[in-house]
Amino acid sequence: MWTLRGQFNRPNAEGGTAELEWSAVMVDTEEEAETWWNTRTAQPHRGRVSTMFNPEGQVMRVKFD
């Protein structure tokens, strides 16, 4: 599976925890991964790192906002 992950570099001030927030989407094909990548990275999100992994776990793309 292809995995797209986003993680913020600072804890959410309203979260009450020191944990960093993150989210991930897992898709079956590279085409789906590219579509999700374009959607998730179209708008900058200050303080977020977006990463795309191929099915072998290799990093394919990284974007720092």
Z-matrix of the N, CA and C atoms (Angstrom, degrees):
N
C 1 1.442
C 2 1.527 1 109.93
N 3 1.287 2 115.60 1 144.66
C 4 1.453 3 122.63 2 172.57
C 5 1.525 4 107.60 3 -84.74
N 6 1.328 5 117.50 4 140.86
C 7 1.457 6 121.81 5 -178.90
C 8 1.514 7 109.90 6 -127.15
N 9 1.329 8 115.66 7 132.57
C 10 1.458 9 121.99 8 173.49
C 11 1.515 10 106.88 9 -116.97
N 12 1.322 11 115.58 10 126.37
C 13 1.459 12 120.01 11 -175.64
C 14 1.516 13 109.91 12 -127.44
N 15 1.312 14 115.77 13 139.81
C 16 1.457 15 122.42 14 173.64
C 17 1.513 16 108.68 15 -122.35
N 18 1.328 17 116.59 16 136.56
C 19 1.462 18 120.28 17 179.17
C 20 1.520 19 109.00 18 -141.75
N 21 1.330 20 115.66 19 134.61
C 22 1.451 21 121.06 20 177.23
C 23 1.517 22 109.98 21 -82.84
N 24 1.337 23 116.34 22 151.21
C 25 1.466 24 119.54 23 -175.80
C 26 1.525 25 113.06 24 -94.22
N 27 1.322 26 117.00 25 2.26
C 28 1.472 27 121.47 26 176.69
C 29 1.521 28 109.64 27 -137.45
N 30 1.321 29 116.92 28 145.65
C 31 1.465 30 119.34 29 176.05
C 32 1.530 31 110.68 30 -63.88
N 33 1.310 32 115.77 31 149.22
C 34 1.460 33 121.99 32 175.82
C 35 1.527 34 108.26 33 -69.94
N 36 1.321 35 117.18 34 122.28
C 37 1.472 36 121.67 35 -177.43
C 38 1.525 37 111.62 36 -60.79
N 39 1.326 38 117.75 37 -27.19
C 40 1.460 39 121.48 38 -179.20
C 41 1.519 40 112.92 39 -93.23
N 42 1.327 41 116.93 40 -2.28
C 43 1.456 42 121.02 41 -175.57
C 44 1.514 43 114.88 42 -80.16
N 45 1.316 44 117.59 43 -21.69
C 46 1.454 45 120.03 44 179.14
C 47 1.522 46 113.75 45 73.02
N 48 1.323 47 117.82 46 18.41
C 49 1.453 48 121.20 47 -179.70
C 50 1.530 49 108.84 48 -145.85
N 51 1.302 50 116.39 49 160.75
C 52 1.466 51 120.90 50 178.89
C 53 1.528 52 111.66 51 -90.79
N 54 1.328 53 116.90 52 0.57
C 55 1.460 54 121.39 53 -179.32
C 56 1.530 55 110.94 54 -69.56
N 57 1.333 56 116.18 55 143.53
C 58 1.460 57 120.88 56 175.64
C 59 1.525 58 109.05 57 -84.57
N 60 1.330 59 115.56 58 137.66
C 61 1.454 60 120.04 59 178.59
C 62 1.518 61 109.94 60 -78.50
N 63 1.331 62 116.03 61 142.76
C 64 1.450 63 120.45 62 176.56
C 65 1.517 64 109.19 63 -150.28
N 66 1.318 65 115.22 64 161.26
C 67 1.455 66 121.48 65 175.44
C 68 1.523 67 107.81 66 -143.44
N 69 1.321 68 116.16 67 158.69
C 70 1.468 69 120.28 68 179.65
C 71 1.514 70 109.83 69 -145.95
N 72 1.323 71 114.23 70 149.20
C 73 1.462 72 122.76 71 173.86
C 74 1.519 73 106.78 72 -126.09
N 75 1.329 74 116.79 73 133.11
C 76 1.463 75 120.80 74 177.36
C 77 1.523 76 107.90 75 -115.99
N 78 1.339 77 116.08 76 129.92
C 79 1.462 78 121.42 77 -178.84
C 80 1.526 79 109.70 78 -131.22
N 81 1.319 80 115.95 79 164.95
C 82 1.467 81 121.17 80 -174.46
C 83 1.526 82 114.77 81 -84.73
N 84 1.322 83 117.88 82 -33.98
C 85 1.463 84 119.63 83 -171.58
C 86 1.529 85 112.08 84 -121.60
N 87 1.320 86 114.91 85 159.39
C 88 1.458 87 120.36 86 176.17
C 89 1.523 88 110.83 87 -63.30
N 90 1.313 89 117.62 88 -36.20
C 91 1.468 90 121.47 89 178.37
C 92 1.529 91 110.73 90 -60.87
N 93 1.325 92 116.70 91 -44.94
C 94 1.467 93 120.25 92 177.01
C 95 1.522 94 110.70 93 -62.99
N 96 1.328 95 116.51 94 -40.71
C 97 1.465 96 120.72 95 179.62
C 98 1.527 97 110.31 96 -62.18
N 99 1.320 98 117.18 97 -43.25
C 100 1.467 99 120.84 98 178.81
C 101 1.526 100 111.05 99 -62.69
N 102 1.318 101 116.71 100 -41.68
C 103 1.467 102 120.66 101 178.76
C 104 1.523 103 110.91 102 -62.61
N 105 1.336 104 116.35 103 -46.66
C 106 1.460 105 120.21 104 177.77
C 107 1.528 106 111.07 105 -63.20
N 108 1.324 107 117.28 106 -42.08
C 109 1.461 108 121.48 107 179.57
C 110 1.523 109 110.05 108 -56.98
N 111 1.332 110 116.22 109 -49.24
C 112 1.466 111 120.61 110 -179.33
C 113 1.522 112 111.62 111 -62.06
N 114 1.320 113 117.24 112 -37.24
C 115 1.466 114 121.10 113 178.52
C 116 1.526 115 111.21 114 -69.22
N 117 1.333 116 116.74 115 -47.16
C 118 1.472 117 120.99 116 -175.42
C 119 1.518 118 113.47 117 -71.80
N 120 1.312 119 117.64 118 -27.35
C 121 1.466 120 119.88 119 -176.19
C 122 1.528 121 113.42 120 -105.24
N 123 1.330 122 117.51 121 4.87
C 124 1.467 123 120.75 122 -178.31
C 125 1.532 124 111.72 123 -63.75
N 126 1.309 125 116.88 124 -37.60
C 127 1.457 126 122.25 125 179.39
C 128 1.525 127 108.99 126 -111.22
N 129 1.327 128 117.63 127 132.55
C 130 1.464 129 118.52 128 178.29
C 131 1.533 130 111.55 129 -68.07
N 132 1.300 131 116.31 130 141.93
C 133 1.467 132 123.42 131 175.80
C 134 1.516 133 106.27 132 -124.14
N 135 1.301 134 115.98 133 100.81
C 136 1.460 135 121.19 134 -174.64
C 137 1.524 136 111.63 135 -52.22
N 138 1.324 137 114.31 136 127.69
C 139 1.455 138 119.54 137 176.45
C 140 1.517 139 114.61 138 85.11
N 141 1.337 140 117.82 139 16.37
C 142 1.465 141 120.35 140 -179.72
C 143 1.525 142 110.59 141 -115.21
N 144 1.309 143 115.11 142 144.71
C 145 1.460 144 122.36 143 172.99
C 146 1.525 145 106.83 144 -113.85
N 147 1.327 146 116.55 145 125.89
C 148 1.463 147 121.76 146 176.62
C 149 1.520 148 108.30 147 -107.53
N 150 1.329 149 116.38 148 137.18
C 151 1.463 150 121.58 149 -177.95
C 152 1.521 151 109.68 150 -137.14
N 153 1.349 152 115.88 151 137.62
C 154 1.462 153 121.66 152 174.98
C 155 1.531 154 108.24 153 -114.21
N 156 1.344 155 115.47 154 130.74
C 157 1.460 156 122.61 155 178.35
C 158 1.524 157 109.74 156 -116.65
N 159 1.333 158 117.01 157 139.63
C 160 1.464 159 119.92 158 174.77
C 161 1.527 160 109.05 159 -82.33
N 162 1.328 161 118.72 160 175.71
C 163 1.478 162 120.29 161 -177.77
C 164 1.527 163 114.29 162 -61.03
N 165 1.327 164 117.80 163 -21.30
C 166 1.463 165 120.47 164 178.57
C 167 1.529 166 111.94 165 -85.92
N 168 1.336 167 117.33 166 -1.32
C 169 1.457 168 121.56 167 178.80
C 170 1.517 169 114.44 168 88.57
N 171 1.333 170 117.20 169 5.61
C 172 1.463 171 120.57 170 178.61
C 173 1.525 172 110.01 171 -79.71
N 174 1.319 173 116.09 172 141.89
C 175 1.462 174 121.18 173 177.08
C 176 1.524 175 108.47 174 -74.19
N 177 1.324 176 116.02 175 124.27
C 178 1.456 177 121.03 176 -178.82
C 179 1.532 178 112.14 177 -103.07
N 180 1.316 179 116.65 178 -33.09
C 181 1.463 180 121.78 179 179.39
C 182 1.519 181 109.81 180 -149.42
N 183 1.336 182 114.56 181 148.61
C 184 1.455 183 121.10 182 174.50
C 185 1.522 184 107.38 183 -140.91
N 186 1.323 185 115.84 184 138.86
C 187 1.468 186 120.25 185 175.09
C 188 1.522 187 107.67 186 -136.05
N 189 1.337 188 114.72 187 127.40
C 190 1.468 189 121.66 188 177.04
C 191 1.518 190 108.40 189 -103.23
N 192 1.313 191 117.62 190 127.38
C 193 1.466 192 122.25 191 175.46
C 194 1.509 193 109.76 192 -113.06
